[in-house]
Amino acid sequence: MNTTLIKNARLVNESTVAERDVLIRGERIEKIAADIAATDGVRVVDAEGAILMPGMIDDQVHFREPGLTHKGDLATESAAAAAGGITSFMDMPNVSPQTTTRAALKDKYASAAGRCTGNYGFHFGATNSNIEEIRALELNDATGIKAFMGASTGDMLVDDPNALELLFADAPIIVLTHCEDSPMIRAREQEARERYGDDVPLSEHPSIRSAEACLKSSTLATGLAKKYDALLHVLHLTTAVEMDLFTAGHRRDKRITAEVCVHHLWFDESDYAERGMGIKCNPAIKRRTDREALIKALNDSRIDVIATDHAPHTADEKANSYFLAPAGLPLVQHAVLLLFDLVARGEISPELLVDRACHAPADLFGVEERGYVREGWYADLVIVKPDTPYTVTRESLLAKCGWSPFEGHSFASTIDKTFVNGQLVYSDGALTGSVAGQRLNCSRSR
């Protein structure tokens, strides 16, 4: 049985930072202690000066499979994620065919088996007409039910009031929402066309996909969740004005929780001039004051989870004009490094980073025996060198799309090693070739 001893690490886990050794035997953590003696046949990893943490659980990615695999696929994007310290992911249903039937969900799980470097789970998609499929879902069939309450791919926009009522009334597991009001967006798009024609500058994006459009939709979602006592997780929040919808406190005491994505913690509208369509995303990156409000809400526990919303498109697709360039950017390989830069800047603590990126998604989705460093739990672990800079180059990129909004940027930290189910999948700047991902087991029901 494969056995690894990690020595001299600064373990960040469960709101503490402590010097600890961790012994991995097989796919599990066998022992955590201040000093564990090495024995014959044990591989020793000296983590002196480094941080050891649970792997990030990313509750929102778009890995593009099936049907959109020229942009990315489960194998390539899960490998990029593991290189970035993300050991588990939950993929969205707006693929082709869309994951809006139990048969499509079953096929997607079958296609993932044996191909993912990290652990995988799949969200089920809501539409205006698939309530019977939703009602038939059983515990652990899907990680959550995604409802696009703003413009989305194909027919996945859920804008029928009756369909929304039924979704919140009958969903057997947690509902996840993309909250933007489509009529408001369409009206702003028309105003922009009248002013600029088809050549709308990207600087208009946060006005077209406005804070008001976000607030109107997220107010509707939280109101429905309260009406039906549903579990609701509001994704990729972007505005200061929405923060009043969420309560401070621990996630275990909430039925309604909130997520923020790493790019909304990093960029603001001043970055559009330099980054261009590379940072066009929905909901839009907004003002500096909005970014600051998101940081504040993380620190006062109104925002519960940090995710990526990794959404790769090809460079050619992103090079189009405003209305033709798709929204989304590749993020999984650099998300944890970005968060450690926020730590270095004093905006968040390492304990908060681990709590929101690792512990919280495990709790919210009932991910069994992952998300924490605990004896007997799966060994999904990341070693980070906090004082070793890492410069992003095109040659280092692992996402299939082959570009990053961070090209040329030097992060203050480096991902040194990533373990998934006890297997070393990334080390010293390279993938090891081990494909260790397993299907996530999620036990949280309504």
MARTORDREN-746392 format. One record per residue (C-alpha): residue in three letters; z, x, y; chain. Coordinates in steps of 0.001 Angstrom, whole numbers, plus 500000, padded with zeros to 6 digits. Last residue first. Example, Ala and Ser with C-alpha at 12.3 -4.5 7.8 and 13.67 -1.06 7.14 Angstrom:
<recs>
{SER {507140 513670 498940} A}
{ALA {507800 512300 495500} A}
</recs>
This chain:
<recs>
{ARG {501736 466617 519184} A}
{SER {501367 469245 516526} A}
{ARG {502184 472941 516636} A}
{SER {501633 474768 513347} A}
{CYS {498805 477178 514010} A}
{ASN {497611 479521 511249} A}
{LEU {495146 482060 512555} A}
{ARG {492261 483037 510312} A}
{GLN {492356 486715 509436} A}
{GLY {490912 489770 511148} A}
{ALA {490913 493196 509490} A}
{VAL {487410 494540 509918} A}
{SER {488094 498287 509708} A}
{GLY {485264 500327 511184} A}
{THR {487617 502728 512957} A}
{LEU {486579 501675 516444} A}
{ALA {486596 504510 518939} A}
{GLY {488473 505754 521996} A}
{ASP {491387 507471 520320} A}
{SER {492023 504727 517785} A}
{TYR {490807 501188 517100} A}
{VAL {491098 499134 513894} A}
{LEU {494243 500656 512373} A}
{GLN {495230 498158 509701} A}
{GLY {498674 496569 509683} A}
{ASN {497380 493027 510110} A}
{VAL {495476 494216 513191} A}
{PHE {496528 497570 514660} A}
{THR {495212 498856 517996} A}
{LYS {495521 502420 519236} A}
{ASP {495286 504359 522502} A}
{ILE {494438 501683 525052} A}
{THR {494365 503717 528255} A}
{SER {496147 503232 531560} A}
{ALA {495550 503768 535295} A}
{PHE {492181 502047 535199} A}
{SER {489231 503907 536651} A}
{HIS {486366 501684 537809} A}
{GLY {482800 502899 537325} A}
{GLU {481759 499797 535402} A}
{PHE {484399 497124 535964} A}
{PRO {482099 494107 536274} A}
{SER {480913 494993 532778} A}
{TRP {477565 495462 531075} A}
{GLY {476188 495756 527547} A}
{CYS {475758 492063 526680} A}
{LYS {476854 492870 523115} A}
{ALA {480407 493697 524168} A}
{LEU {481288 497259 523144} A}
{LEU {481114 499145 526437} A}
{SER {481871 502878 526374} A}
{GLU {478311 503971 527200} A}
{ARG {478299 501782 530314} A}
{THR {481281 503680 531608} A}
{VAL {484762 502401 532397} A}
{THR {487147 505165 533451} A}
{TYR {490478 505335 531639} A}
{PRO {493498 506993 533213} A}
{THR {496381 508260 531045} A}
{ASP {499719 507293 532585} A}
{PRO {500352 504028 530762} A}
{LYS {499238 505216 527313} A}
{VAL {499082 501896 525469} A}
{ILE {499804 501401 521769} A}
{VAL {498883 497961 520479} A}
{LEU {500284 496002 517557} A}
{ASP {499360 493139 515252} A}
{ALA {501663 493993 512331} A}
{TYR {502232 490514 510922} A}
{TRP {505854 489423 510931} A}
{GLY {508568 490526 508480} A}
{GLU {510530 492422 511116} A}
{ARG {509572 491255 514579} A}
{VAL {507165 492486 517239} A}
{TYR {506028 489195 518749} A}
{GLY {502694 487387 519098} A}
{ARG {502262 486651 515413} A}
{GLU {504310 485042 512647} A}
{GLU {502647 481601 512829} A}
{VAL {500681 480679 515912} A}
{GLY {502370 477479 517109} A}
{PHE {499781 476945 519844} A}
{LEU {502182 477139 522778} A}
{ASP {504520 479677 521168} A}
{ALA {501872 482189 520132} A}
{PRO {500143 481724 523480} A}
{ALA {503440 482519 525243} A}
{HIS {504455 485645 523295} A}
{CYS {501327 487748 523770} A}
{ALA {499689 487462 527204} A}
{ARG {502485 485679 529082} A}
{ASP {505511 487471 527594} A}
{VAL {503803 490827 527254} A}
{LEU {502758 490932 530899} A}
{LEU {506129 489562 532020} A}
{GLU {507947 492411 530250} A}
{PRO {505530 494931 531728} A}
{SER {506466 493628 535190} A}
{ILE {504085 491929 537623} A}
{GLU {502797 492718 541127} A}
{GLY {504262 496228 541286} A}
{ARG {500917 497971 541667} A}
{ALA {501435 499778 538347} A}
{VAL {502131 496431 536678} A}
{LEU {498926 494994 538148} A}
{ASP {497159 498051 536732} A}
{PHE {498763 497227 533393} A}
{LEU {497178 493795 533623} A}
{LEU {493756 495297 534223} A}
{LEU {494218 497546 531194} A}
{VAL {495065 494488 529088} A}
{ALA {491888 492734 530267} A}
{HIS {489521 495680 529827} A}
{GLN {487719 495116 526532} A}
{VAL {488080 491339 526664} A}
{LEU {486393 490804 530042} A}
{PRO {482695 489913 529866} A}
{LEU {481700 487596 532740} A}
{GLY {480961 483923 533265} A}
{ALA {478726 481585 535232} A}
{PRO {474988 481535 534595} A}
{ALA {472514 482725 537252} A}
{LEU {469901 480010 537855} A}
{PHE {471522 478138 540763} A}
{TYR {472527 481320 542592} A}
{SER {469448 483474 542035} A}
{ASN {468949 485401 538791} A}
{ALA {470334 488827 537898} A}
{LYS {473003 487295 535639} A}
{GLU {470409 486291 533059} A}
{ASP {468859 489764 533092} A}
{ALA {472283 491371 532639} A}
{THR {472839 489260 529552} A}
{HIS {475639 486716 529537} A}
{PRO {479181 487217 528307} A}
{ALA {482011 484698 528732} A}
{HIS {485495 486162 528252} A}
{ASP {487791 483370 529502} A}
{THR {490398 486157 529729} A}
{ALA {493897 484790 529121} A}
{ILE {497357 484866 530754} A}
{VAL {499753 482069 529788} A}
{ASP {502702 480152 531289} A}
{ILE {501997 479685 534973} A}
{ARG {504938 477950 536684} A}
{SER {507159 480755 535468} A}
{ASP {508293 482121 538877} A}
{ASN {506477 485428 538377} A}
{LEU {503277 483873 537145} A}
{ALA {503335 481408 540032} A}
{LYS {503642 484293 542497} A}
{ILE {500652 486065 540993} A}
{LEU {498654 482838 541168} A}
{ALA {499681 482341 544800} A}
{GLU {498489 485854 545652} A}
{ARG {495091 485121 544133} A}
{ASP {494900 481905 546147} A}
{THR {495810 483752 549343} A}
{ARG {493036 486257 548648} A}
{ARG {490600 483356 548504} A}
{LYS {488574 482030 545558} A}
{ILE {487073 483194 542294} A}
{ALA {485165 480147 541138} A}
{PRO {486084 477820 538310} A}
{ASN {483603 478637 536890} A}
{CYS {482379 482216 537166} A}
{LYS {480151 484375 539357} A}
{ILE {481617 487870 539092} A}
{GLY {478438 489720 538079} A}
{MET {476510 487427 540426} A}
{GLY {477409 489772 543274} A}
{ARG {479967 492539 542766} A}
{GLU {479868 494149 546216} A}
{ALA {479529 491140 548521} A}
{TYR {481384 488854 546124} A}
{ASP {484528 491030 546192} A}
{SER {485897 489494 549410} A}
{GLU {486147 486187 547537} A}
{ASP {489058 487449 545460} A}
{PHE {489239 489587 542335} A}
{TRP {492164 490713 540191} A}
{LEU {494395 487784 539207} A}
{HIS {491386 485471 539021} A}
{HIS {489682 488040 536793} A}
{VAL {492660 488063 534424} A}
{CYS {492690 484368 533686} A}
{VAL {495486 481958 534540} A}
{GLU {496939 479327 532242} A}
{ALA {499209 476329 532773} A}
{THR {501512 474161 530696} A}
{ILE {502281 470454 530400} A}
{ARG {504720 469301 527707} A}
{LYS {507330 471762 528913} A}
{ASP {510779 472947 527758} A}
{ARG {509483 475508 525263} A}
{ARG {507269 476869 528028} A}
{HIS {510239 478230 529948} A}
{GLY {510733 477106 533502} A}
{ALA {508937 476425 536752} A}
{THR {507046 473177 536964} A}
{PHE {503345 472643 537457} A}
{LEU {501405 470314 539774} A}
{ASP {502615 472235 542851} A}
{MET {500500 475183 541716} A}
{GLU {497275 473290 542309} A}
{VAL {497190 474052 546040} A}
{ALA {497334 477803 545489} A}
{THR {494082 477749 543575} A}
{THR {492415 479352 540576} A}
{LEU {493718 477847 537344} A}
{HIS {491938 479075 534249} A}
{LEU {493011 476415 531724} A}
{VAL {495344 473450 531908} A}
{HIS {497337 473099 528667} A}
{LEU {498321 469537 527846} A}
{LEU {500540 468125 525090} A}
{ALA {500397 464367 525469} A}
{ASP {503189 462116 526709} A}
{TYR {500610 459345 527232} A}
{LYS {501133 458724 530951} A}
{LYS {502342 462271 531571} A}
{ALA {499211 463750 530017} A}
{LEU {497039 461305 531956} A}
{GLY {498626 462353 535251} A}
{THR {498287 466042 534395} A}
{ALA {494578 465583 533752} A}
{LEU {493905 463492 536863} A}
{THR {495763 465949 539098} A}
{SER {493801 468786 537471} A}
{SER {490550 467017 538375} A}
{LYS {491364 466312 542020} A}
{LEU {492918 469751 542483} A}
{CYS {489904 471630 541167} A}
{ALA {487450 469736 543336} A}
{GLU {489716 470252 546366} A}
{ALA {489921 473990 545676} A}
{SER {486165 474066 545870} A}
{ARG {483379 474705 543441} A}
{ILE {480820 474550 546251} A}
{SER {483160 476286 548689} A}
{PRO {484152 478972 546182} A}
{HIS {480441 479537 545410} A}
{GLU {479251 479776 549013} A}
{SER {479725 483570 549098} A}
{LEU {477182 483660 546276} A}
{PRO {474438 483086 548832} A}
{VAL {472239 480035 548189} A}
{ASP {468577 480971 547766} A}
{ASP {467405 477599 546409} A}
{GLY {467209 476088 549891} A}
{TYR {469836 477458 552248} A}
{ARG {471240 474546 554276} A}
{GLU {469898 471566 552368} A}
{ARG {470531 473356 549095} A}
{ALA {474139 474051 550136} A}
{GLU {474738 470384 550996} A}
{GLN {473283 469393 547637} A}
{GLU {475569 471815 545840} A}
{ARG {478554 470430 547753} A}
{ALA {477732 466896 546574} A}
{ARG {477263 468089 543000} A}
{ILE {480642 469812 543068} A}
{MET {482427 466713 544362} A}
{PRO {480775 464585 541681} A}
{SER {481748 467154 539011} A}
{ASP {485487 467318 539699} A}
{GLU {486816 470568 538265} A}
{CYS {489473 470939 535576} A}
{HIS {488653 472728 532343} A}
{THR {491195 471134 530048} A}
{LEU {493027 472031 526856} A}
{VAL {494542 469263 524738} A}
{ILE {497277 470170 522228} A}
{ILE {497223 468517 518822} A}
{PRO {496905 464981 517403} A}
{ALA {494863 463716 520372} A}
{ASP {495361 459938 520458} A}
{ALA {496510 458857 523916} A}
{PHE {495126 461815 525827} A}
{LEU {491722 461484 524211} A}
{LEU {491685 457689 524391} A}
{GLU {492351 457711 528141} A}
{LEU {489700 460385 528661} A}
{ALA {487123 458362 526730} A}
{ASN {487980 455280 528801} A}
{PRO {487499 457173 532062} A}
{ASP {484087 458546 530984} A}
{ASP {483749 462028 532446} A}
{VAL {484075 464252 529401} A}
{LEU {481396 466883 530003} A}
{MET {480468 468214 526567} A}
{ASP {476972 466735 526615} A}
{GLY {475098 470027 527025} A}
{THR {477060 472848 528655} A}
{SER {479629 472011 531298} A}
{ALA {480275 470271 534603} A}
{GLY {483972 469510 535071} A}
{MET {486518 467684 532928} A}
{PHE {485509 469901 530002} A}
{ALA {487920 468839 527284} A}
{LYS {488918 471399 524670} A}
{ILE {490988 470267 521698} A}
{GLY {493309 472930 520294} A}
{THR {493750 475536 517548} A}
{ALA {491636 473575 515095} A}
{ASP {492092 472361 511516} A}
{ASN {495673 473635 511667} A}
{LEU {497225 470157 511682} A}
{GLU {494660 467541 510778} A}
{LEU {491764 466286 512860} A}
{ALA {490710 462717 512045} A}
{ARG {491644 461358 515476} A}
{ILE {489362 463914 517100} A}
{GLU {486403 462966 514896} A}
{GLU {487046 459300 515752} A}
{ILE {487186 460167 519477} A}
{ASN {483706 461669 519390} A}
{SER {481959 459620 522117} A}
{ASN {482634 460980 525607} A}
{THR {482907 464481 524208} A}
{ALA {485828 466645 523078} A}
{GLY {485289 470081 521595} A}
{PHE {487449 471666 518884} A}
{HIS {489056 475038 519534} A}
{PHE {488600 477826 517024} A}
{GLY {490965 480443 515644} A}
{TYR {490471 484112 514909} A}
{ASN {492377 487259 514045} A}
{GLY {490764 490495 515173} A}
{THR {487983 492709 513791} A}
{CYS {486066 489589 512842} A}
{ARG {483371 489532 510141} A}
{GLY {485147 488793 506851} A}
{ALA {485357 485059 507463} A}
{ALA {483845 484084 510804} A}
{SER {480844 482181 509405} A}
{ALA {483083 480011 507246} A}
{TYR {485276 479160 510214} A}
{LYS {482211 478079 512177} A}
{ASP {480932 475958 509305} A}
{LYS {484247 474113 509074} A}
{LEU {484179 473399 512809} A}
{ALA {480606 472109 512584} A}
{ALA {481638 469763 509777} A}
{ARG {484697 468612 511708} A}
{THR {482429 467564 514544} A}
{THR {482397 468665 518189} A}
{THR {481892 472385 517734} A}
{GLN {478617 472426 519620} A}
{PRO {475528 473402 517689} A}
{SER {474974 475575 519586} A}
{VAL {478071 476835 521412} A}
{ASN {480413 475048 523801} A}
{PRO {483339 474950 521321} A}
{MET {485586 477737 522687} A}
{ASP {487009 480618 520687} A}
{MET {490694 481391 520169} A}
{PHE {491464 485095 519887} A}
{SER {493821 487463 518110} A}
{THR {494335 491252 518301} A}
{ILE {493458 491824 521955} A}
{GLY {494261 495463 522807} A}
{GLY {490986 496265 524565} A}
{ALA {489339 497951 521595} A}
{ALA {490366 494860 519626} A}
{ALA {488536 492660 522130} A}
{ALA {485356 494721 521916} A}
{ALA {485480 494378 518127} A}
{SER {486046 490626 518426} A}
{GLU {483030 490485 520747} A}
{THR {480662 492286 518408} A}
{ALA {481629 490484 515195} A}
{LEU {481987 486953 516560} A}
{ASP {478742 487103 518466} A}
{GLY {477473 488003 521914} A}
{LYS {474754 487191 524456} A}
{HIS {471751 487156 522100} A}
{THR {474101 485232 519804} A}
{LEU {473793 481924 521591} A}
{GLY {473387 479654 518558} A}
{PRO {476626 480036 516683} A}
{GLU {478364 482047 518019} A}
{ARG {478706 482692 521738} A}
{PHE {482006 484653 521772} A}
{HIS {483366 482392 524520} A}
{VAL {487053 483194 524848} A}
{GLN {490212 481281 525735} A}
{ASP {493585 481605 523995} A}
{ASP {493615 485394 523994} A}
{ILE {496526 486589 521882} A}
{MET {497387 490088 523124} A}
{GLY {498603 492515 520501} A}
{PRO {502335 493043 520338} A}
{MET {503540 495990 522390} A}
{LEU {504105 499723 522077} A}
{ILE {504143 501744 525288} A}
{ALA {503467 505479 525254} A}
{GLY {505495 508528 526277} A}
{GLU {505945 509666 522670} A}
{ALA {503868 507413 520425} A}
{ASP {503824 509778 517446} A}
{VAL {501900 508058 514665} A}
{VAL {503150 508986 511201} A}
{ARG {501188 508096 508062} A}
{VAL {503649 507579 505225} A}
{GLY {502933 509200 501867} A}
{ASP {506171 511133 501774} A}
{THR {508923 509782 503973} A}
{ALA {509416 509601 507739} A}
{ALA {512905 508762 508958} A}
{ILE {513338 505708 511120} A}
{ASP {515214 506112 514403} A}
{ALA {516019 503435 516966} A}
{ALA {515026 500708 514531} A}
{ILE {512299 498213 513641} A}
{LYS {511520 497737 509946} A}
{GLU {508952 496178 507627} A}
{ILE {506284 495023 510041} A}
{ARG {503620 493389 507910} A}
{GLU {500011 493938 506790} A}
{GLY {500795 496632 504243} A}
{ARG {503955 498407 505267} A}
{ILE {504397 499021 508975} A}
{LEU {507492 500885 510183} A}
{VAL {508350 500666 513881} A}
{ASP {510373 503234 515813} A}
{ARG {512103 502139 519005} A}
{GLU {512945 503202 522548} A}
{ALA {513636 499980 524427} A}
{VAL {511990 497678 526955} A}
{THR {513257 494102 526849} A}
{SER {511948 490620 527608} A}
{GLU {511058 489774 523988} A}
{ASN {509008 492922 523407} A}
{VAL {508034 496103 525213} A}
{LEU {508664 498942 522757} A}
{ARG {508737 502384 524317} A}
{ALA {507570 504313 521277} A}
{ASN {509185 507353 519708} A}
{LYS {507686 506957 516233} A}
{ILE {505139 504571 514715} A}
{LEU {505405 504757 510928} A}
{THR {502387 503639 508919} A}
{THR {502184 502464 505311} A}
{ASN {499056 501313 503449} A}
{MET {500000 500000 500000} A}
</recs>
